[in-house]
């Protein structure tokens, strides 16, 4: 199946369905046949526009979840159950305890001291180089001169280091060793521990996902979480912990 190109898609969205003209210049039977055809064409046009709008909505929905930095996907260990969510989902209720915990300006990822090597600028790469024990100071300038960012730092091999101007064999070996250590830290799964019921936190997470989608205009209704009666007290406790005050009324 061939989908519309971007140009065709845009033109259809802007197009509006016109009211078909009423033909009365021929005999009754011919007029009726032509008018019925006009009506059928109008319905087909309306159907095409409806499908095109659905396509646009689906495209927006897919782009929302298929794009973006993986650094914004948070892995959680909730009482032994692994869960994952976008940072924007966890920040959906501003000023809540949960939002503060995962605020990018405040949060420290467990086990890596908030290291986001792939997002480093050349200046940050150069700063890192100055912390490598035994490395000459002028080596750090090579990373700035060659505009080596964090992702490129992790991709550097022996030939790459030579190409940016690192000449001494010992320096190359030292950098390769430190880059290898850095790769291990970056590739290591980072999991944040949430010491609450997976059932209760899962209900909260589902609600926050829906709230985030509503804020983007991708859904309309936002019902409160449906919780088993025998777990309602526990659920309320978890909600009031993360969402004290009036914000808890979103869930309860």
N, C-alpha and C positions, 0 to 999 in steps of 0.2 A: 504494500500500500504506500502510495506517495503522499507525503504530507505537504501542506502549503509551505512555500518559501516564506521568509520573513516579510518580503515586499507584498506578496499576495495576501498573507495573513493580516497585515496592517490595513490593506485596502478593504478587506471584508469587514473588519471591525468597525471602520468608519462609515461603511455603507448602511443606508437605512432602507427599509422595505417601503416601496411606493404603492399607493392605492391603485389597483388596476383600473384602466378606463372602462366605461360602459359603452359597448358597441351596439348601436341601434340603426345602422345605416343599411342593413340587409334585411332579408326576410326573417320572420320570428325564429324559425328553426336554426338558421345560420347564426343569427345574433346569439341565441342561447348557447350554441356549441362553442362559439368564440369566447363568450363571457365565462363559460365553465372552464375553458382552457386557461384564461387569464387568472381565474381564481385558483386553479391548480398550481400555476406557476408561482403565484404569490405565496401559497402555503409551502412550496418547495424552497422559495427564497427565505422565508421565515425559518424553516428548518435548518437551512445552511448557516444562517446567522447564529442560530442557537448552538449548533455544533461547533462553530468557530469560537464562540464565547467560551464554551466548555473546554475547547482546546487551549485557549489562552489561560484559563484558570488552572488547568492541569500543568501547563508549561510553567506557570509561576510557582505552583506547588512543588514541582520537581526541582526547579532551580533553587528554591529555598533550601531544600534538604540535600541537594547534590553538590552544592557549592559552599565555599567558606573554608576557613582554616580549620585543620584537624585539632589545633591547639584549643579550640573552643568546645571540643567534645570531652566531657568529664566522665571518667570511669569511677564508679562508686561501689564499695563493698558494704552493702546494707545487711548487717547481721548475718554475714556469710553468703549472701546472694549478690551476685554481680549485676549492676545496672549501669546504664550510660545515658547521659543527657547533654544537650547543648547548654553552654553557660547561660545563654539568653533565657532558657527555660527556668533555670535555677534563680535567675534575677527577676522573674516575672512580677513578683510582689516586692516593690521597692521598700527599703528600710526594714525588711523582715530580717530575722536572725539568719535565715538561709541565704538570702541575698548578700548579706554582709560577709558570710563565710566564703562565698565564691566570687566576691567582687574582685576583679582583676587587679585593682590597685592596692588591695589589702591581703589577698589570699597568697599563701605559700604552699606550694605543692609538697606533699609529704615525700621525703626521700631525695629531693633534688634541688632544694634551696632556690626554687623558682627559676631554674635555669631553662631558658627557651633558646637554645643555641641556634636553631634554624631561623630565628627571627632577628638575630644579631645584625647590626650594621657593620660596615668596615671598621668604624671607630671602636666598636665593642670587641670586634675580633682582635684588633690591635691591642686593646686594653688587656684582653685575655692573654695575649702573647707575652706581655710584660710580667705576667704572674708565673710563667713557666720557669721553674728553677734551672739555671745554667744557660738560659737563652740570652744572647747578646741583645742589647737594647735596640740596635738599628734594625733588627729583623722585624720588629713590630711595624716599622714604617712601610715595609714591603706590602703588607696586607692593605694599608690605606692607599698606597700608590697604585696597586692593581685592583682596588675596589672589591676586595674579597669579602663577601658577606657570610653569614652563618652557614647557610646551606652549601655554599661553595667551599667553605672551610672543611666541612665534613666529607666533601667529595675529593679533596686534594690527595694525590698519591705522590710517589717519589718524583715522577716526571713533572707533575703539576707544581711541586715546590721548586724544582729547578727552573721552570718556566717563569715563575714570578720573581726569581732572582736569588733564591737561597742556594749558596754555593758549597758551603762546608758540609762534608759527609756527616760529621757528628751532629750538626744542627738539623739536618734532614731527618736523621734517625730519631733525634729527640722529639721533633715535631710530629713525626709519624706515630710515635708511641703515645704522645699526649692526645693526638686526634683520635687514636684508637680508643683511649679511655673515655673521651668525650662521646664517641659513638655509642659505647655501651650504656652510658647514662641516658642518652637521648632515646635509644631503642628500648630501654627498660620500661615495662608497663608501670604507670603511676596510678595508684589506686587510693582514693580517699575513703577512710573508714567512717561509716555512719552507724552508730551503735543504737539502732532502733529497729522495731519490727519491720521486716521486709514488706509485709502485707500493708501496714499503715503507711509507710513511706512511699510504697508503690502507688497507693491511691492518691497521695499528695502529688507525686510526680506526674501522674496521668492528668490530674486537674491542671497543673501548671503548664503542661504541654498544650492542653486545650486553650488555656488562657492566652498563651503566647500566640497560638494560631489565630485566635479572635482579634488580638491586637494588630495582626497583619491583614485582617479582613478575609481570612480563609475559612472561618466558621462563624456562626451567629449565636447559637444557644450555648450557654455555659452552665449546665446543671451542677449542683453540689455533688461531691463524691457519694456513691452508694456503698455503705459499710455494713458488714454483718453485725447483727445486734450484739452478739457476745464479744465483739471486738471494738464496740463503739467507745467505751471508756478509754481504752488504750489509744485509739485513734485521736480522741480529743486531747489526750495528754501530749501526744507527739505534735499535733497541730498547734497547741498553745505554747509549746516549747519553741518552735520555729517561727510562729506567727502570733506573738503576744498582742494583747489589746484588740482593737477593732479589726485588724487584718484577719483574725481567726474567723470572723463571721463570713468570710468568703467560702470557707469549707464547712462550717457547722450550721 
